[in-house]
Amino acid sequence: MSKAADKGKQVVLCWVKLDSKGNLSCKCTSQLNHWERSSNGRAAKCAVIACRRGHLVGAGVKKTEGPDEKYYMAPLCLFHSKETGEFPVDEGMLVPAGKQKTCR
């Protein structure tokens, strides 16, 4: 049984930087700004399930299960943004990492 199936609606994601500098393919001022513009909201919590830490930053993530090879952006707390490996992430908090209509 896959990790995603074990966790119900949760999808296990792996933190992956978009490049060594964390650059975006668009003109948004930061990864968090890209997430907020794409989701039409302000980041209020870390996307890692059950995390209650503040001080959010945007982070590039990639699914570790299934055929989806796309990169996504998610708000992560400073602690989780520095970690590597797999995290249970709220899939509803993901936005595509590529340039969106809402990008600058």
DRENTORKOL-3810 file (N, C-alpha, C; in nm, 4 decimals):
REM DRENTORKOL-3810
@n.u->0.0842; n.v->-0.1174; n.w->0.0000; ca.u->0.0000; ca.v->0.0000; ca.w->0.0000; c.u->0.0896; c.v->0.1249; c.w->0.0000
@n.u->0.0532; n.v->0.2246; n.w->-0.0792; ca.u->0.1359; ca.v->0.3449; ca.w->-0.0894; c.u->0.1198; c.v->0.4321; c.w->0.0342
@n.u->0.2152; n.v->0.5206; n.w->0.0543; ca.u->0.2098; ca.v->0.6138; ca.w->0.1662; c.u->0.0892; c.v->0.7053; c.w->0.1542
@n.u->0.0584; n.v->0.7481; n.w->0.0307; ca.u->-0.0552; ca.v->0.8375; ca.w->0.0106; c.u->-0.1849; c.v->0.7676; c.w->0.0503
@n.u->-0.1993; n.v->0.6405; n.w->0.0158; ca.u->-0.3197; ca.v->0.5665; ca.w->0.0515; c.u->-0.3273; c.v->0.5464; c.w->0.2023
@n.u->-0.2159; n.v->0.5233; n.w->0.2674; ca.u->-0.2127; ca.v->0.5051; ca.w->0.4124; c.u->-0.2590; c.v->0.6289; c.w->0.4863
@n.u->-0.2382; n.v->0.7442; n.w->0.4309; ca.u->-0.2662; ca.v->0.8691; ca.w->0.5005; c.u->-0.3991; c.v->0.9313; c.w->0.4587
@n.u->-0.4834; n.v->0.8578; n.w->0.3887; ca.u->-0.6132; ca.v->0.9119; ca.w->0.3477; c.u->-0.5973; c.v->1.0194; c.w->0.2432
@n.u->-0.6499; n.v->1.1392; n.w->0.2712; ca.u->-0.6442; ca.v->1.2491; ca.w->0.1749; c.u->-0.5083; c.v->1.3155; c.w->0.1699
@n.u->-0.4240; n.v->1.2883; n.w->0.2648; ca.u->-0.2921; ca.v->1.3496; ca.w->0.2671; c.u->-0.2082; c.v->1.2930; c.w->0.1526
@n.u->-0.1218; n.v->1.3737; n.w->0.1002; ca.u->-0.0267; ca.v->1.3298; ca.w->-0.0007; c.u->0.1121; c.v->1.3556; c.w->0.0545
@n.u->0.1959; n.v->1.2554; n.w->0.0520; ca.u->0.3310; ca.v->1.2721; ca.w->0.1042; c.u->0.4136; c.v->1.3422; c.w->-0.0009
@n.u->0.4759; n.v->1.4511; n.w->0.0387; ca.u->0.5548; ca.v->1.5305; ca.w->-0.0541; c.u->0.6968; c.v->1.5418; c.w->-0.0054
@n.u->0.7845; n.v->1.5634; n.w->-0.0987; ca.u->0.9248; ca.v->1.5823; ca.w->-0.0658; c.u->0.9628; c.v->1.7261; c.w->-0.0978
@n.u->1.0312; n.v->1.7904; n.w->-0.0067; ca.u->1.0792; ca.v->1.9255; ca.w->-0.0293; c.u->1.1849; c.v->1.9221; c.w->-0.1374
@n.u->1.1671; n.v->2.0012; n.w->-0.2423; ca.u->1.2634; ca.v->2.0100; ca.w->-0.3509; c.u->1.2781; c.v->2.1563; c.w->-0.3888
@n.u->1.3987; n.v->2.2092; n.w->-0.3829; ca.u->1.4192; ca.v->2.3471; ca.w->-0.4274; c.u->1.4081; c.v->2.3520; c.w->-0.5796
@n.u->1.3505; n.v->2.4609; n.w->-0.6297; ca.u->1.3339; ca.v->2.4740; ca.w->-0.7739; c.u->1.4680; c.v->2.4851; c.w->-0.8444
@n.u->1.5614; n.v->2.5516; n.w->-0.7850; ca.u->1.7003; ca.v->2.5533; ca.w->-0.8305; c.u->1.7859; c.v->2.5916; c.w->-0.7109
@n.u->1.9139; n.v->2.6002; n.w->-0.7293; ca.u->2.0021; ca.v->2.6242; ca.w->-0.6148; c.u->1.9775; c.v->2.7591; c.w->-0.5470
@n.u->1.9171; n.v->2.8544; n.w->-0.6188; ca.u->1.8893; ca.v->2.9860; ca.w->-0.5609; c.u->1.7429; c.v->3.0028; c.w->-0.5239
@n.u->1.6589; n.v->2.9040; n.w->-0.5510; ca.u->1.5161; ca.v->2.9155; ca.w->-0.5217; c.u->1.4446; c.v->3.0102; c.w->-0.6158
@n.u->1.4998; n.v->3.0336; n.w->-0.7354; ca.u->1.4411; ca.v->3.1273; ca.w->-0.8298; c.u->1.3110; c.v->3.0737; c.w->-0.8891
@n.u->1.2233; n.v->3.1660; n.w->-0.9238; ca.u->1.0973; ca.v->3.1332; ca.w->-0.9876; c.u->1.1091; c.v->3.1568; c.w->-1.1377
@n.u->1.0178; n.v->3.0939; n.w->-1.2128; ca.u->1.0154; ca.v->3.1169; ca.w->-1.3573; c.u->0.9331; c.v->3.2409; c.w->-1.3909
@n.u->0.8782; n.v->3.3069; n.w->-1.2896; ca.u->0.7978; ca.v->3.4269; ca.w->-1.3108; c.u->0.8640; c.v->3.5453; c.w->-1.2402
@n.u->0.7966; n.v->3.6573; n.w->-1.2389; ca.u->0.8525; ca.v->3.7795; ca.w->-1.1791; c.u->0.7985; c.v->3.8061; c.w->-1.0382
@n.u->0.7347; n.v->3.7088; n.w->-0.9750; ca.u->0.6881; ca.v->3.7283; ca.w->-0.8370; c.u->0.8089; c.v->3.7574; c.w->-0.7486
@n.u->0.7896; n.v->3.8352; n.w->-0.6447; ca.u->0.9016; ca.v->3.8801; ca.w->-0.5623; c.u->0.9582; c.v->3.7720; c.w->-0.4706
@n.u->0.8812; n.v->3.6675; n.w->-0.4435; ca.u->0.9287; ca.v->3.5578; ca.w->-0.3591; c.u->0.8414; c.v->3.4355; c.w->-0.3836
@n.u->0.8867; n.v->3.3219; n.w->-0.3324; ca.u->0.8074; ca.v->3.1999; ca.w->-0.3457; c.u->0.6771; c.v->3.2122; c.w->-0.2665
@n.u->0.6805; n.v->3.2770; n.w->-0.1506; ca.u->0.5580; ca.v->3.2965; ca.w->-0.0724; c.u->0.4634; c.v->3.3904; c.w->-0.1453
@n.u->0.5173; n.v->3.4979; n.w->-0.2047; ca.u->0.4350; ca.v->3.5907; ca.w->-0.2823; c.u->0.3693; c.v->3.5178; c.w->-0.3993
@n.u->0.4437; n.v->3.4283; n.w->-0.4648; ca.u->0.3888; ca.v->3.3492; ca.w->-0.5754; c.u->0.2725; c.v->3.2643; c.w->-0.5250
@n.u->0.2898; n.v->3.2001; n.w->-0.4104; ca.u->0.1838; ca.v->3.1163; ca.w->-0.3543; c.u->0.0609; c.v->3.2001; c.w->-0.3224
@n.u->0.0811; n.v->3.3150; n.w->-0.2566; ca.u->-0.0314; ca.v->3.3989; ca.w->-0.2174; c.u->-0.1063; c.v->3.4536; c.w->-0.3389
@n.u->-0.0340; n.v->3.4943; n.w->-0.4410; ca.u->-0.0988; ca.v->3.5455; ca.w->-0.5621; c.u->-0.1744; c.v->3.4344; c.w->-0.6342
@n.u->-0.1187; n.v->3.3151; n.w->-0.6399; ca.u->-0.1810; ca.v->3.2028; ca.w->-0.7100; c.u->-0.3013; c.v->3.1468; c.w->-0.6348
@n.u->-0.2983; n.v->3.1540; n.w->-0.5022; ca.u->-0.4076; ca.v->3.0985; ca.w->-0.4220; c.u->-0.5117; c.v->3.2032; c.w->-0.3840
@n.u->-0.4876; n.v->3.3291; n.w->-0.4197; ca.u->-0.5774; ca.v->3.4405; ca.w->-0.3858; c.u->-0.6011; c.v->3.4505; c.w->-0.2357
@n.u->-0.4972; n.v->3.4298; n.w->-0.1584; ca.u->-0.5120; ca.v->3.4393; ca.w->-0.0135; c.u->-0.3785; c.v->3.4662; c.w->0.0530
@n.u->-0.3828; n.v->3.4850; n.w->0.1828; ca.u->-0.2604; ca.v->3.5042; ca.w->0.2610; c.u->-0.2300; c.v->3.3737; c.w->0.3316
@n.u->-0.1050; n.v->3.3403; n.w->0.3373; ca.u->-0.0632; ca.v->3.2187; ca.w->0.4052; c.u->-0.0845; c.v->3.2361; c.w->0.5551
@n.u->-0.1620; n.v->3.1464; n.w->0.6145; ca.u->-0.1923; ca.v->3.1562; ca.w->0.7565; c.u->-0.1280; c.v->3.0441; c.w->0.8373
@n.u->-0.0887; n.v->2.9354; n.w->0.7695; ca.u->-0.0295; ca.v->2.8235; ca.w->0.8422; c.u->0.0609; c.v->2.7431; c.w->0.7499
@n.u->0.1463; n.v->2.6648; n.w->0.8106; ca.u->0.2359; ca.v->2.5752; ca.w->0.7386; c.u->0.1527; c.v->2.4659; c.w->0.6719
@n.u->0.1891; n.v->2.4273; n.w->0.5502; ca.u->0.1160; ca.v->2.3244; ca.w->0.4772; c.u->0.1405; c.v->2.1833; c.w->0.5302
@n.u->0.2414; n.v->2.1657; n.w->0.6156; ca.u->0.2668; ca.v->2.0343; ca.w->0.6738; c.u->0.1563; c.v->2.0048; c.w->0.7739
@n.u->0.0918; n.v->1.8916; n.w->0.7566; ca.u->-0.0217; ca.v->1.8547; ca.w->0.8407; c.u->0.0192; c.v->1.8516; c.w->0.9880
@n.u->-0.0608; n.v->1.9144; n.w->1.0706; ca.u->-0.0455; ca.v->1.9212; ca.w->1.2160; c.u->0.0655; c.v->2.0167; c.w->1.2614
@n.u->0.1300; n.v->2.0889; n.w->1.1704; ca.u->0.2304; ca.v->2.1874; ca.w->1.2109; c.u->0.1595; c.v->2.3155; c.w->1.2518
@n.u->0.2019; n.v->2.3728; n.w->1.3623; ca.u->0.1419; ca.v->2.4962; ca.w->1.4122; c.u->0.2441; c.v->2.6097; c.w->1.4205
@n.u->0.3598; n.v->2.5907; n.w->1.3591; ca.u->0.4634; ca.v->2.6940; ca.w->1.3645; c.u->0.4275; c.v->2.8100; c.w->1.2716
@n.u->0.4797; n.v->2.9265; n.w->1.3048; ca.u->0.4589; ca.v->3.0452; ca.w->1.2227; c.u->0.5820; c.v->3.0753; c.w->1.1398
@n.u->0.6019; n.v->3.2019; n.w->1.1063; ca.u->0.7147; ca.v->3.2480; ca.w->1.0248; c.u->0.7216; c.v->3.1683; c.w->0.8944
@n.u->0.6257; n.v->3.1935; n.w->0.8066; ca.u->0.6124; ca.v->3.1162; ca.w->0.6838; c.u->0.6975; c.v->3.1706; c.w->0.5697
@n.u->0.7412; n.v->3.0794; n.w->0.4869; ca.u->0.8091; ca.v->3.1104; ca.w->0.3619; c.u->0.7485; c.v->3.0216; c.w->0.2547
@n.u->0.7658; n.v->3.0598; n.w->0.1306; ca.u->0.7202; ca.v->2.9737; ca.w->0.0224; c.u->0.8261; c.v->2.8685; c.w->-0.0056
@n.u->0.7823; n.v->2.7518; n.w->-0.0493; ca.u->0.8759; ca.v->2.6432; ca.w->-0.0752; c.u->0.8288; c.v->2.5612; c.w->-0.1941
@n.u->0.9249; n.v->2.5160; n.w->-0.2731; ca.u->0.8944; ca.v->2.4267; ca.w->-0.3831; c.u->0.8871; c.v->2.2837; c.w->-0.3318
@n.u->0.7826; n.v->2.2112; n.w->-0.3702; ca.u->0.7667; ca.v->2.0719; ca.w->-0.3289; c.u->0.7319; c.v->1.9861; c.w->-0.4498
@n.u->0.7555; n.v->1.8581; n.w->-0.4348; ca.u->0.7271; ca.v->1.7619; ca.w->-0.5405; c.u->0.6736; c.v->1.6356; c.w->-0.4759
@n.u->0.5711; n.v->1.5752; n.w->-0.5360; ca.u->0.5145; ca.v->1.4526; ca.w->-0.4816; c.u->0.6152; c.v->1.3390; c.w->-0.4903
@n.u->0.6173; n.v->1.2568; n.w->-0.3881; ca.u->0.7078; ca.v->1.1417; ca.w->-0.3889; c.u->0.6345; c.v->1.0145; c.w->-0.4282
@n.u->0.5035; n.v->1.0184; n.w->-0.4359; ca.u->0.4230; ca.v->0.9031; ca.w->-0.4748; c.u->0.3494; c.v->0.9340; c.w->-0.6043
@n.u->0.3368; n.v->0.8352; n.w->-0.6902; ca.u->0.2576; ca.v->0.8511; ca.w->-0.8114; c.u->0.3357; c.v->0.9082; c.w->-0.9278
@n.u->0.2674; n.v->0.9239; n.w->-1.0414; ca.u->0.3341; ca.v->0.9660; ca.w->-1.1651; c.u->0.3534; c.v->1.1171; c.w->-1.1797
@n.u->0.2974; n.v->1.1972; n.w->-1.0902; ca.u->0.3045; ca.v->1.3425; ca.w->-1.1016; c.u->0.4472; c.v->1.3903; c.w->-1.0754
@n.u->0.5113; n.v->1.4466; n.w->-1.1773; ca.u->0.6491; ca.v->1.4947; ca.w->-1.1661; c.u->0.6555; c.v->1.6473; c.w->-1.1586
@n.u->0.5399; n.v->1.7138; n.w->-1.1478; ca.u->0.5355; ca.v->1.8599; ca.w->-1.1465; c.u->0.5830; c.v->1.9156; c.w->-1.0127
@n.u->0.6282; n.v->2.0408; n.w->-1.0174; ca.u->0.6660; ca.v->2.1124; ca.w->-0.8961; c.u->0.5490; c.v->2.2001; c.w->-0.8521
@n.u->0.5334; n.v->2.2122; n.w->-0.7220; ca.u->0.4286; ca.v->2.2940; ca.w->-0.6636; c.u->0.4908; c.v->2.3877; c.w->-0.5608
@n.u->0.4152; n.v->2.4909; n.w->-0.5247; ca.u->0.4559; ca.v->2.5817; ca.w->-0.4183; c.u->0.3616; c.v->2.5606; c.w->-0.3012
@n.u->0.4175; n.v->2.5731; n.w->-0.1822; ca.u->0.3387; ca.v->2.5611; ca.w->-0.0599; c.u->0.3985; c.v->2.6531; c.w->0.0452
@n.u->0.3164; n.v->2.7058; n.w->0.1353; ca.u->0.3716; ca.v->2.7819; ca.w->0.2467; c.u->0.4243; c.v->2.6834; c.w->0.3518
@n.u->0.5479; n.v->2.6990; n.w->0.3906; ca.u->0.6064; ca.v->2.6150; ca.w->0.4950; c.u->0.6667; c.v->2.7043; c.w->0.6014
@n.u->0.6655; n.v->2.6573; n.w->0.7248; ca.u->0.7322; ca.v->2.7300; ca.w->0.8323; c.u->0.8832; c.v->2.7217; c.w->0.8088
@n.u->0.9578; n.v->2.8072; n.w->0.8751; ca.u->1.1037; ca.v->2.8072; ca.w->0.8589; c.u->1.1641; c.v->2.6707; c.w->0.8923
@n.u->1.1118; n.v->2.6042; n.w->0.9950; ca.u->1.1621; ca.v->2.4728; ca.w->1.0343; c.u->1.1480; c.v->2.3731; c.w->0.9194
@n.u->1.0272; n.v->2.3603; n.w->0.8637; ca.u->1.0053; ca.v->2.2619; ca.w->0.7574; c.u->1.0706; c.v->2.3029; c.w->0.6251
@n.u->1.0881; n.v->2.4316; n.w->0.6020; ca.u->1.1511; ca.v->2.4743; ca.w->0.4766; c.u->1.2987; c.v->2.4359; c.w->0.4718
@n.u->1.3596; n.v->2.4125; n.w->0.5883; ca.u->1.5007; ca.v->2.3744; ca.w->0.5933; c.u->1.5199; c.v->2.2238; c.w->0.5990
@n.u->1.4131; n.v->2.1501; n.w->0.6251; ca.u->1.4202; ca.v->2.0043; ca.w->0.6333; c.u->1.4192; c.v->1.9431; c.w->0.4935
@n.u->1.4722; n.v->1.8245; n.w->0.4828; ca.u->1.4621; ca.v->1.7487; ca.w->0.3586; c.u->1.3925; c.v->1.6181; c.w->0.3905
@n.u->1.3425; n.v->1.5515; n.w->0.2903; ca.u->1.2734; ca.v->1.4262; ca.w->0.3126; c.u->1.1249; c.v->1.4413; c.w->0.2887
@n.u->1.0487; n.v->1.3450; n.w->0.3353; ca.u->0.9055; ca.v->1.3410; ca.w->0.3088; c.u->0.8258; c.v->1.3994; c.w->0.4243
@n.u->0.7216; n.v->1.4762; n.w->0.3883; ca.u->0.6308; ca.v->1.5351; ca.w->0.4859; c.u->0.4888; c.v->1.5057; c.w->0.4425
@n.u->0.3970; n.v->1.4858; n.w->0.5376; ca.u->0.2552; ca.v->1.4797; ca.w->0.4995; c.u->0.2052; c.v->1.6233; c.w->0.4808
@n.u->0.1708; n.v->1.6584; n.w->0.3582; ca.u->0.1333; ca.v->1.7956; ca.w->0.3246; c.u->-0.0127; c.v->1.8003; c.w->0.2812
@n.u->-0.0815; n.v->1.9054; n.w->0.3212; ca.u->-0.2202; ca.v->1.9279; ca.w->0.2809; c.u->-0.2223; c.v->1.9612; c.w->0.1317
@n.u->-0.2712; n.v->1.8698; n.w->0.0514; ca.u->-0.2710; ca.v->1.8865; ca.w->-0.0943; c.u->-0.3514; c.v->2.0086; c.w->-0.1384
@n.u->-0.4501; n.v->2.0484; n.w->-0.0588; ca.u->-0.5311; ca.v->2.1653; ca.w->-0.0907; c.u->-0.4558; c.v->2.2965; c.w->-0.0795
@n.u->-0.3369; n.v->2.2928; n.w->-0.0213; ca.u->-0.2577; ca.v->2.4148; ca.w->-0.0051; c.u->-0.1501; c.v->2.4297; c.w->-0.1131
@n.u->-0.1545; n.v->2.3477; n.w->-0.2154; ca.u->-0.0542; ca.v->2.3534; ca.w->-0.3214; c.u->-0.1019; c.v->2.4385; c.w->-0.4376
@n.u->-0.0093; n.v->2.5096; n.w->-0.4984; ca.u->-0.0356; ca.v->2.5810; ca.w->-0.6236; c.u->0.0768; c.v->2.5447; c.w->-0.7199
@n.u->0.0502; n.v->2.5461; n.w->-0.8505; ca.u->0.1566; ca.v->2.5151; ca.w->-0.9467; c.u->0.2736; c.v->2.6121; c.w->-0.9333
@n.u->0.3945; n.v->2.5603; n.w->-0.9463; ca.u->0.5142; ca.v->2.6434; ca.w->-0.9320; c.u->0.5404; c.v->2.7276; c.w->-1.0558
@n.u->0.4924; n.v->2.6855; n.w->-1.1705; ca.u->0.5174; ca.v->2.7584; ca.w->-1.2938; c.u->0.4418; c.v->2.8897; c.w->-1.3004
@n.u->0.4734; n.v->2.9688; n.w->-1.4001; ca.u->0.4119; ca.v->3.1001; ca.w->-1.4183; c.u->0.2609; c.v->3.0854; c.w->-1.4326
@n.u->0.1876; n.v->3.1691; n.w->-1.3568; ca.u->0.0425; ca.v->3.1682; ca.w->-1.3567; c.u->-0.0099; c.v->3.3018; c.w->-1.4089
@n.u->-0.1391; n.v->3.3080; n.w->-1.4374; ca.u->-0.2019; ca.v->3.4332; ca.w->-1.4808; c.u->-0.1898; c.v->3.5405; c.w->-1.3738
@n.u->-0.1812; n.v->3.4985; n.w->-1.2480; ca.u->-0.1739; ca.v->3.5934; ca.w->-1.1363; c.u->-0.0323; c.v->3.6442; c.w->-1.1110
@n.u->0.0665; n.v->3.5886; n.w->-1.1787; ca.u->0.2052; ca.v->3.6295; ca.w->-1.1590; c.u->0.2289; c.v->3.7696; c.w->-1.2137
@n.u->0.3320; n.v->3.8323; n.w->-1.1606; ca.u->0.3703; ca.v->3.9656; ca.w->-1.2083; c.u->0.4426; c.v->3.9546; c.w->-1.3388
END
